[in-house]
């Protein structure tokens, strides 16, 4: 059981096919060559509080896991801690991803 004050480790995994993996060259004929890059972010639901941010530039075909250590706030007692994980692509528009997570929290 998760209780207020506990420390959690939340893992956010970015796994992309080879042709769109971080570190692959970006197709932008009128710009200087650059590698594809991503930002992995963990926040409270609705973006009220940013819990962590990690930049990703991994070799093509690689899987990247970001670990975020968070403390369960007292206000979550008896309900659930709602979090959002975001993957923002710094190279292309429209390929961002989002996932929601709810962790039940006991009263202690």
N, CA and C atoms as an extended XYZ file, in Angstrom:
324
Properties=species:S:1:pos:R:3:atomname:S:1:resname:S:1:resid:I:1 pbc="F F F"
N         0.843       -1.179        0.000 N   UNK     1
C         0.000        0.000        0.000 CA  UNK     1
C         0.890        1.245        0.000 C   UNK     1
N         0.543        2.209       -0.822 N   UNK     2
C         1.263        3.479       -0.885 CA  UNK     2
C         0.620        4.451        0.097 C   UNK     2
N         1.443        5.127        0.881 N   UNK     3
C         0.948        6.050        1.907 CA  UNK     3
C         1.535        7.441        1.687 C   UNK     3
N         0.870        8.491        2.227 N   UNK     4
C         1.442        9.831        2.136 CA  UNK     4
C         2.839        9.862        2.754 C   UNK     4
N         3.757       10.536        2.097 N   UNK     5
C         5.139       10.610        2.563 CA  UNK     5
C         6.050        9.552        1.958 C   UNK     5
N         5.468        8.491        1.364 N   UNK     6
C         6.289        7.460        0.713 CA  UNK     6
C         7.008        8.050       -0.494 C   UNK     6
N         8.139        7.442       -0.821 N   UNK     7
C         8.875        7.825       -2.024 CA  UNK     7
C         8.628        6.780       -3.102 C   UNK     7
N         8.277        7.243       -4.295 N   UNK     8
C         8.021        6.367       -5.431 CA  UNK     8
C         9.048        6.639       -6.524 C   UNK     8
N         9.364        5.613       -7.280 N   UNK     9
C        10.158        5.779       -8.493 CA  UNK     9
C         9.246        5.460       -9.667 C   UNK     9
N         9.042        6.452      -10.516 N   UNK    10
C         8.193        6.290      -11.698 CA  UNK    10
C         9.105        6.211      -12.909 C   UNK    10
N         8.956        5.148      -13.697 N   UNK    11
C         9.768        4.971      -14.896 CA  UNK    11
C         8.940        5.334      -16.119 C   UNK    11
N         9.516        6.177      -16.977 N   UNK    12
C         8.887        6.548      -18.246 CA  UNK    12
C         9.783        5.996      -19.347 C   UNK    12
N         9.200        5.173      -20.219 N   UNK    13
C         9.971        4.485      -21.259 CA  UNK    13
C         9.619        5.054      -22.625 C   UNK    13
N        10.642        5.417      -23.392 N   UNK    14
C        10.467        5.879      -24.770 CA  UNK    14
C        11.048        4.808      -25.676 C   UNK    14
N        10.185        4.163      -26.443 N   UNK    15
C        10.608        3.106      -27.350 CA  UNK    15
C        10.030        3.416      -28.722 C   UNK    15
N        10.908        3.642      -29.695 N   UNK    16
C        10.475        4.039      -31.029 CA  UNK    16
C        11.027        3.085      -32.072 C   UNK    16
N        10.323        2.946      -33.205 N   UNK    17
C        10.864        2.119      -34.284 CA  UNK    17
C        12.178        2.719      -34.806 C   UNK    17
N        12.965        1.907      -35.459 N   UNK    18
C        14.291        2.327      -35.925 CA  UNK    18
C        14.253        3.600      -36.764 C   UNK    18
N        13.278        3.704      -37.672 N   UNK    19
C        13.251        4.867      -38.554 CA  UNK    19
C        12.864        6.160      -37.841 C   UNK    19
N        12.424        6.093      -36.592 N   UNK    20
C        12.114        7.293      -35.840 CA  UNK    20
C        12.674        7.175      -34.427 C   UNK    20
N        13.904        6.765      -34.311 N   UNK    21
C        14.532        6.624      -33.001 CA  UNK    21
C        15.347        7.867      -32.682 C   UNK    21
N        15.424        8.249      -31.403 N   UNK    22
C        16.249        9.388      -31.043 CA  UNK    22
C        17.675        9.179      -31.548 C   UNK    22
N        18.276       10.222      -32.033 N   UNK    23
C        19.634       10.136      -32.560 CA  UNK    23
C        19.673        9.975      -34.067 C   UNK    23
N        18.536        9.625      -34.701 N   UNK    24
C        18.480        9.528      -36.162 CA  UNK    24
C        18.531       10.933      -36.744 C   UNK    24
N        19.100       11.067      -37.931 N   UNK    25
C        19.105       12.393      -38.551 CA  UNK    25
C        17.681       12.869      -38.836 C   UNK    25
N        17.447       14.136      -38.608 N   UNK    26
C        16.149       14.744      -38.865 CA  UNK    26
C        16.055       15.088      -40.347 C   UNK    26
N        14.915       14.801      -40.957 N   UNK    27
C        14.713       15.151      -42.366 CA  UNK    27
C        14.246       16.604      -42.440 C   UNK    27
N        15.172       17.504      -42.696 N   UNK    28
C        14.887       18.928      -42.840 CA  UNK    28
C        15.874       19.479      -43.868 C   UNK    28
N        15.554       19.346      -45.166 N   UNK    29
C        16.491       19.684      -46.228 CA  UNK    29
C        17.039       21.110      -46.184 C   UNK    29
N        16.300       22.048      -45.606 N   UNK    30
C        16.762       23.442      -45.585 CA  UNK    30
C        17.420       23.850      -44.272 C   UNK    30
N        17.623       22.911      -43.395 N   UNK    31
C        18.264       23.199      -42.110 CA  UNK    31
C        19.557       22.422      -41.994 C   UNK    31
N        20.465       22.877      -41.133 N   UNK    32
C        21.702       22.113      -40.913 CA  UNK    32
C        21.377       20.735      -40.351 C   UNK    32
N        22.214       19.732      -40.630 N   UNK    33
C        21.970       18.385      -40.100 CA  UNK    33
C        21.891       18.399      -38.565 C   UNK    33
N        20.932       17.671      -38.038 N   UNK    34
C        20.812       17.537      -36.586 CA  UNK    34
C        20.172       16.196      -36.272 C   UNK    34
N        20.372       15.734      -35.049 N   UNK    35
C        19.816       14.451      -34.604 CA  UNK    35
C        18.453       14.679      -33.967 C   UNK    35
N        17.585       13.673      -34.075 N   UNK    36
C        16.269       13.749      -33.437 CA  UNK    36
C        16.443       13.751      -31.929 C   UNK    36
N        15.654       14.568      -31.248 N   UNK    37
C        15.758       14.679      -29.793 CA  UNK    37
C        14.363       14.709      -29.178 C   UNK    37
N        14.273       14.233      -27.936 N   UNK    38
C        13.009       14.169      -27.205 CA  UNK    38
C        13.208       14.694      -25.792 C   UNK    38
N        12.123       15.156      -25.182 N   UNK    39
C        12.084       15.496      -23.765 CA  UNK    39
C        11.047       14.598      -23.104 C   UNK    39
N        11.437       13.921      -22.028 N   UNK    40
C        10.503       13.114      -21.236 CA  UNK    40
C        10.200       13.896      -19.971 C   UNK    40
N         8.924       13.999      -19.661 N   UNK    41
C         8.483       14.858      -18.571 CA  UNK    41
C         7.456       14.114      -17.721 C   UNK    41
N         7.515       14.296      -16.416 N   UNK    42
C         6.518       13.747      -15.494 CA  UNK    42
C         5.949       14.910      -14.705 C   UNK    42
N         4.610       15.016      -14.669 N   UNK    43
C         3.961       16.104      -13.937 CA  UNK    43
C         2.720       15.586      -13.228 C   UNK    43
N         2.215       16.401      -12.307 N   UNK    44
C         0.915       16.113      -11.719 CA  UNK    44
C        -0.128       16.254      -12.826 C   UNK    44
N        -1.261       15.591      -12.671 N   UNK    45
C        -2.342       15.686      -13.670 CA  UNK    45
C        -2.730       17.145      -13.849 C   UNK    45
N        -2.888       17.548      -15.084 N   UNK    46
C        -3.243       18.930      -15.379 CA  UNK    46
C        -2.047       19.862      -15.428 C   UNK    46
N        -0.851       19.331      -15.174 N   UNK    47
C         0.357       20.145      -15.256 CA  UNK    47
C         0.564       21.100      -14.101 C   UNK    47
N        -0.106       20.852      -12.958 N   UNK    48
C         0.013       21.752      -11.820 CA  UNK    48
C         1.438       21.810      -11.265 C   UNK    48
N         2.151       20.694      -11.329 N   UNK    49
C         3.513       20.656      -10.788 CA  UNK    49
C         4.373       19.751      -11.653 C   UNK    49
N         5.503       20.272      -12.087 N   UNK    50
C         6.460       19.490      -12.860 CA  UNK    50
C         7.281       18.645      -11.895 C   UNK    50
N         7.301       17.335      -12.096 N   UNK    51
C         8.036       16.430      -11.210 CA  UNK    51
C         9.434       16.114      -11.735 C   UNK    51
N         9.625       16.204      -13.047 N   UNK    52
C        10.947       15.922      -13.612 CA  UNK    52
C        10.948       16.082      -15.117 C   UNK    52
N        12.144       16.347      -15.659 N   UNK    53
C        12.321       16.556      -17.087 CA  UNK    53
C        13.678       15.986      -17.486 C   UNK    53
N        13.702       15.166      -18.547 N   UNK    54
C        14.936       14.528      -19.006 CA  UNK    54
C        15.023       14.660      -20.519 C   UNK    54
N        16.176       15.084      -21.022 N   UNK    55
C        16.416       15.131      -22.453 CA  UNK    55
C        16.922       13.787      -22.948 C   UNK    55
N        16.493       13.386      -24.155 N   UNK    56
C        16.862       12.083      -24.707 CA  UNK    56
C        17.476       12.260      -26.089 C   UNK    56
N        18.656       11.711      -26.265 N   UNK    57
C        19.300       11.629      -27.585 CA  UNK    57
C        20.051       10.301      -27.589 C   UNK    57
N        19.310        9.222      -27.780 N   UNK    58
C        19.872        7.871      -27.720 CA  UNK    58
C        20.219        7.389      -29.127 C   UNK    58
N        21.040        6.350      -29.250 N   UNK    59
C        21.346        5.808      -30.573 CA  UNK    59
C        20.100        5.235      -31.245 C   UNK    59
N        20.076        5.176      -32.587 N   UNK    60
C        18.911        4.655      -33.298 CA  UNK    60
C        18.516        3.259      -32.816 C   UNK    60
N        17.217        3.031      -32.686 N   UNK    61
C        16.690        1.733      -32.275 CA  UNK    61
C        16.768        1.469      -30.789 C   UNK    61
N        17.307        2.398      -30.010 N   UNK    62
C        17.470        2.184      -28.570 CA  UNK    62
C        16.168        2.498      -27.832 C   UNK    62
N        16.049        1.943      -26.648 N   UNK    63
C        14.940        2.243      -25.749 CA  UNK    63
C        15.513        3.064      -24.611 C   UNK    63
N        14.856        4.136      -24.255 N   UNK    64
C        15.361        4.989      -23.180 CA  UNK    64
C        14.353        4.994      -22.035 C   UNK    64
N        14.845        4.784      -20.815 N   UNK    65
C        14.000        4.790      -19.627 CA  UNK    65
C        14.472        5.912      -18.713 C   UNK    65
N        13.560        6.807      -18.372 N   UNK    66
C        13.853        7.878      -17.424 CA  UNK    66
C        13.198        7.524      -16.099 C   UNK    66
N        13.941        7.653      -15.010 N   UNK    67
C        13.408        7.355      -13.675 CA  UNK    67
C        13.230        8.656      -12.908 C   UNK    67
N        12.024        8.838      -12.379 N   UNK    68
C        11.702       10.032      -11.611 CA  UNK    68
C        11.366        9.617      -10.182 C   UNK    68
N        12.064       10.168       -9.197 N   UNK    69
C        11.791        9.895       -7.785 CA  UNK    69
C        10.868       10.992       -7.266 C   UNK    69
N         9.723       10.594       -6.729 N   UNK    70
C         8.766       11.575       -6.220 CA  UNK    70
C         8.307       11.176       -4.824 C   UNK    70
N         7.845       12.150       -4.067 N   UNK    71
C         7.300       11.916       -2.732 CA  UNK    71
C         5.780       12.068       -2.808 C   UNK    71
N         5.049       11.121       -2.231 N   UNK    72
C         3.584       11.164       -2.241 CA  UNK    72
C         3.129       12.259       -1.281 C   UNK    72
N         2.392       13.249       -1.786 N   UNK    73
C         1.951       14.345       -0.911 CA  UNK    73
C         0.847       13.916        0.045 C   UNK    73
N         0.745       14.582        1.181 N   UNK    74
C        -0.282       14.285        2.178 CA  UNK    74
C        -1.687       14.513        1.667 C   UNK    74
N        -1.856       15.461        0.734 N   UNK    75
C        -3.186       15.768        0.197 CA  UNK    75
C        -3.781       14.606       -0.591 C   UNK    75
N        -2.946       13.613       -0.962 N   UNK    76
C        -3.433       12.470       -1.748 CA  UNK    76
C        -4.000       11.364       -0.865 C   UNK    76
N        -3.946       11.516        0.465 N   UNK    77
C        -4.414       10.472        1.377 CA  UNK    77
C        -5.869       10.111        1.114 C   UNK    77
N        -6.122        8.807        0.989 N   UNK    78
C        -7.472        8.315        0.788 CA  UNK    78
C        -7.988        8.442       -0.634 C   UNK    78
N        -7.158        8.901       -1.545 N   UNK    79
C        -7.596        9.012       -2.946 CA  UNK    79
C        -6.507        8.422       -3.833 C   UNK    79
N        -6.157        9.093       -4.890 N   UNK    80
C        -5.079        8.596       -5.733 CA  UNK    80
C        -4.211        9.762       -6.196 C   UNK    80
N        -2.947        9.469       -6.389 N   UNK    81
C        -1.994       10.437       -6.921 CA  UNK    81
C        -2.064       10.318       -8.434 C   UNK    81
N        -2.529       11.364       -9.091 N   UNK    82
C        -2.679       11.344      -10.552 CA  UNK    82
C        -1.498       12.045      -11.204 C   UNK    82
N        -0.834       11.316      -12.104 N   UNK    83
C         0.358       11.826      -12.786 CA  UNK    83
C         0.172       11.734      -14.292 C   UNK    83
N         0.940       12.536      -15.009 N   UNK    84
C         0.972       12.482      -16.471 CA  UNK    84
C         2.423       12.383      -16.930 C   UNK    84
N         2.665       11.471      -17.849 N   UNK    85
C         3.982       11.349      -18.479 CA  UNK    85
C         3.849       11.874      -19.906 C   UNK    85
N         4.783       12.712      -20.307 N   UNK    86
C         4.767       13.299      -21.644 CA  UNK    86
C         6.080       13.006      -22.345 C   UNK    86
N         6.006       12.754      -23.632 N   UNK    87
C         7.191       12.653      -24.490 CA  UNK    87
C         7.020       13.722      -25.561 C   UNK    87
N         7.872       14.738      -25.502 N   UNK    88
C         7.816       15.848      -26.456 CA  UNK    88
C         8.942       15.691      -27.468 C   UNK    88
N         8.593       15.689      -28.744 N   UNK    89
C         9.595       15.597      -29.795 CA  UNK    89
C        10.083       17.006      -30.130 C   UNK    89
N        11.383       17.213      -30.052 N   UNK    90
C        11.984       18.519      -30.334 CA  UNK    90
C        12.225       18.707      -31.832 C   UNK    90
N        12.025       17.676      -32.639 N   UNK    91
C        12.380       17.715      -34.055 CA  UNK    91
C        11.182       17.718      -34.996 C   UNK    91
N        10.070       17.109      -34.598 N   UNK    92
C         8.914       17.002      -35.479 CA  UNK    92
C         7.650       17.456      -34.752 C   UNK    92
N         6.737       18.055      -35.485 N   UNK    93
C         5.456       18.496      -34.936 CA  UNK    93
C         4.458       17.340      -35.048 C   UNK    93
N         3.654       17.139      -34.008 N   UNK    94
C         2.562       16.176      -34.083 CA  UNK    94
C         2.886       14.759      -33.670 C   UNK    94
N         4.078       14.484      -33.165 N   UNK    95
C         4.391       13.110      -32.752 CA  UNK    95
C         4.548       12.978      -31.232 C   UNK    95
N         4.192       14.025      -30.487 N   UNK    96
C         4.267       13.969      -29.025 CA  UNK    96
C         3.309       12.898      -28.501 C   UNK    96
N         3.603       12.391      -27.304 N   UNK    97
C         2.758       11.353      -26.699 CA  UNK    97
C         2.526       11.693      -25.226 C   UNK    97
N         1.415       11.173      -24.694 N   UNK    98
C         1.055       11.404      -23.302 CA  UNK    98
C         0.429       10.140      -22.721 C   UNK    98
N         0.726        9.866      -21.454 N   UNK    99
C         0.104        8.737      -20.749 CA  UNK    99
C        -0.251        9.208      -19.344 C   UNK    99
N        -1.359        8.706      -18.812 N   UNK   100
C        -1.792        9.071      -17.480 CA  UNK   100
C        -1.648        7.881      -16.533 C   UNK   100
N        -1.377        8.192      -15.279 N   UNK   101
C        -1.131        7.165      -14.272 CA  UNK   101
C        -1.831        7.597      -12.978 C   UNK   101
N        -2.503        6.664      -12.343 N   UNK   102
C        -3.139        6.921      -11.049 CA  UNK   102
C        -2.618        5.899      -10.049 C   UNK   102
N        -2.051        6.384       -8.944 N   UNK   103
C        -1.514        5.530       -7.887 CA  UNK   103
C        -2.431        5.638       -6.679 C   UNK   103
N        -3.110        4.525       -6.270 N   UNK   104
C        -3.971        4.600       -5.082 CA  UNK   104
C        -3.140        4.887       -3.837 C   UNK   104
N        -3.627        5.800       -2.998 N   UNK   105
C        -2.913        6.184       -1.778 CA  UNK   105
C        -3.812        5.938       -0.588 C   UNK   105
N        -3.315        5.170        0.378 N   UNK   106
C        -4.082        4.880        1.598 CA  UNK   106
C        -4.031        6.038        2.585 C   UNK   106
N        -4.776        5.896        3.653 N   UNK   107
C        -4.823        6.955        4.676 CA  UNK   107
C        -3.704        6.810        5.709 C   UNK   107
N        -3.160        5.611        5.830 N   UNK   108
C        -2.060        5.410        6.769 CA  UNK   108
C        -2.577        5.111        8.100 C   UNK   108
